[in-house]
């Protein structure tokens, strides 16, 4: 956005605020035509001050926060897929196994979108869980029956709360519009997962 104010007293002062930067121009000749000729020249040079670039990049530039979101979302998706596989093979209750299958499908689809967004901007995303969730999966693999069901669904509650926080943060503080739109659309799915996990966890409280 460009704002221009002119003080006509001598010395003449032209204040230009563009892209959050203020540029003040002074000259001592009371010549309106010369003032506006000079102003026109300054406006032509605005790209050098980064003004035009700021307007062009708004909503399109991928910031460090956007990149971090895609990477963290990828780790979360990988963890959900791996834990879901365990639930499908080890769950005692059918409903737990069905939930695990849903996590594999939904987070697999989510990761496909993450990969597409990351690929457009040359960002490499992980396809394995982080170290914490690798350890969690190893611990779950040692459990069976009700103990497995309880540990799995409780971990899902924790993980989905963290995911809700991650996606909400991106919606509120991210820059790239496409990535923010993806976060907003996916947040509703994650919230649904959390609600389902909450109901499934009732017998284990």
C-alpha positions in Angstrom: 0.0 0.0 0.0 1.3 3.5 -0.9 0.5 6.7 1.1 1.7 10.1 0.1 1.4 13.4 2.0 2.8 16.8 1.0 3.6 19.7 3.2 3.5 22.9 1.1 5.4 25.2 3.5 9.0 25.8 2.7 11.0 23.7 2.8 8.5 21.5 1.0 8.3 18.0 2.5 6.9 14.9 0.7 6.3 11.9 3.0 5.9 8.6 1.2 4.9 5.5 3.2 5.1 2.3 1.3 5.4 -1.3 2.5 5.9 -0.1 6.0 8.8 2.2 5.1 8.7 6.0 5.4 10.6 8.1 2.9 10.8 11.9 3.4 11.9 14.2 0.6 12.8 17.8 1.2 13.4 20.7 -1.2 13.5 24.5 -0.7 12.0 25.8 -4.0 8.4 26.9 -3.9 7.5 25.3 -7.3 4.5 23.0 -7.3 5.3 21.6 -10.8 8.8 20.8 -9.8 7.5 19.1 -6.6 5.2 16.8 -8.5 7.8 16.1 -11.2 10.2 15.0 -8.5 7.5 13.0 -6.8 6.8 11.2 -10.1 10.4 10.2 -10.4 10.4 8.9 -6.8 7.3 6.8 -7.5 9.0 5.2 -10.5 11.8 4.2 -8.3 9.6 2.6 -5.6 10.5 -1.0 -6.5 14.0 -0.2 -5.3 12.5 0.4 -1.8 10.7 -2.9 -1.9 7.2 -1.4 -1.9 5.9 -3.1 -5.1 7.5 -6.4 -4.1 5.7 -6.3 -0.7 2.3 -5.9 -2.5 3.1 -8.6 -5.0 4.3 -11.2 -2.5 1.5 -10.7 0.0 -0.3 -14.1 0.2 2.1 -15.8 -2.2 5.4 -15.8 -0.5 6.2 -19.0 1.4 7.8 -17.9 4.7 9.8 -20.0 7.2 6.6 -20.5 9.2 4.8 -21.9 6.2 7.7 -24.3 5.5 7.9 -25.4 9.1 4.1 -26.1 9.1 4.4 -28.4 6.0 7.3 -30.3 7.6 5.5 -30.7 11.0 2.3 -31.7 9.3 4.2 -34.3 7.4 5.7 -35.8 10.5 2.2 -35.9 12.1 0.6 -37.6 9.1 3.4 -40.2 9.0 2.9 -40.9 12.7 -0.9 -41.3 12.3 -0.5 -43.7 9.4 2.0 -45.9 11.2 -0.1 -46.0 14.4 -3.2 -46.7 12.3 -1.5 -49.7 10.9 -0.9 -51.0 14.4 -4.5 -50.4 15.3 -5.8 -52.3 12.3 -3.7 -55.4 13.2 -3.7 -55.3 17.0 -6.9 -53.7 18.3 -9.3 -55.7 20.5 -12.3 -53.6 19.8 -13.5 -53.4 16.2 -14.3 -49.7 16.6 -10.6 -49.0 17.5 -9.5 -50.9 14.4 -12.0 -49.1 12.2 -10.7 -45.8 13.6 -7.1 -46.8 12.9 -8.1 -47.6 9.3 -9.7 -44.1 9.0 -6.5 -42.5 10.2 -4.5 -44.3 7.5 -6.8 -43.2 4.8 -7.5 -39.6 5.9 -3.9 -38.8 6.8 -2.7 -40.4 3.6 -4.9 -38.1 1.6 -3.8 -35.1 3.7 -0.1 -36.0 3.1 -0.7 -36.1 -0.7 -1.9 -32.5 -0.6 1.0 -31.5 1.7 3.4 -33.1 -0.8 1.8 -31.2 -3.7 2.1 -27.8 -1.9 5.6 -28.5 -0.8 6.7 -29.6 -4.2 5.5 -26.4 -5.8 7.9 -24.5 -3.6 10.8 -26.9 -3.6 10.3 -28.0 0.0 11.3 -31.6 1.0 8.8 -33.2 3.4 9.5 -36.2 5.6 7.6 -39.5 5.2 8.5 -41.1 8.5 7.4 -40.2 12.0 9.6 -38.1 14.2 11.7 -39.8 16.9 9.1 -39.3 19.6 6.4 -41.1 17.6 8.8 -43.8 16.5 9.3 -44.6 20.1 5.5 -44.4 20.8 4.9 -46.9 17.9 7.5 -49.3 19.4 5.8 -49.1 22.8 2.4 -49.8 21.2 3.7 -52.7 19.3 4.6 -54.4 22.6 1.0 -54.1 23.9 -2.1 -56.2 23.1 -5.8 -56.4 23.9 -7.4 -53.8 26.1 -4.0 -52.4 27.0 -3.2 -51.7 23.4 -6.6 -50.1 22.8 -6.3 -47.9 25.8 -2.8 -46.7 25.0 -3.5 -46.2 21.3 -6.7 -44.1 21.7 -5.2 -42.0 24.5 -2.2 -41.2 22.2 -4.6 -40.2 19.5 -6.3 -37.7 21.8 -2.9 -36.1 22.6 -1.7 -36.1 18.9 -4.9 -34.6 17.6 -4.9 -31.8 20.1 -1.3 -31.0 19.0 -2.5 -31.1 15.4 -5.4 -28.8 16.1 -2.9 -26.3 17.6 -0.5 -26.7 14.7 -3.2 -26.1 12.0 -4.8 -23.2 14.0 -1.4 -21.5 14.3 -0.9 -21.8 10.5 -4.4 -20.3 9.8 -3.7 -17.4 12.1 -0.1 -16.7 11.4 0.9 -18.3 8.1 1.5 -16.2 5.0 1.0 -18.3 1.9 -2.7 -18.3 1.0 -2.8 -21.8 -0.6 -1.2 -23.3 2.5 -3.5 -21.4 4.8 -6.6 -22.5 2.9 -5.4 -26.1 3.1 -4.9 -25.7 6.9 -8.4 -24.3 7.3 -10.0 -27.1 5.3 -8.0 -29.9 7.0 -8.6 -28.5 10.5 -12.3 -29.5 10.4 -11.2 -33.1 9.6 -8.7 -33.2 12.5 -11.4 -31.8 14.9 -13.7 -34.6 13.8 -11.0 -37.1 14.4 -10.5 -35.7 17.9 -14.2 -35.9 18.7 -14.3 -39.5 17.5 -11.3 -40.4 19.6 -12.8 -38.7 22.6 -15.9 -41.0 22.4 -13.8 -44.1 21.9 -11.6 -43.2 24.9 -14.5 -43.1 27.4 -14.2 -46.8 28.5 -10.5 -46.3 29.3 -10.8 -43.3 31.6 
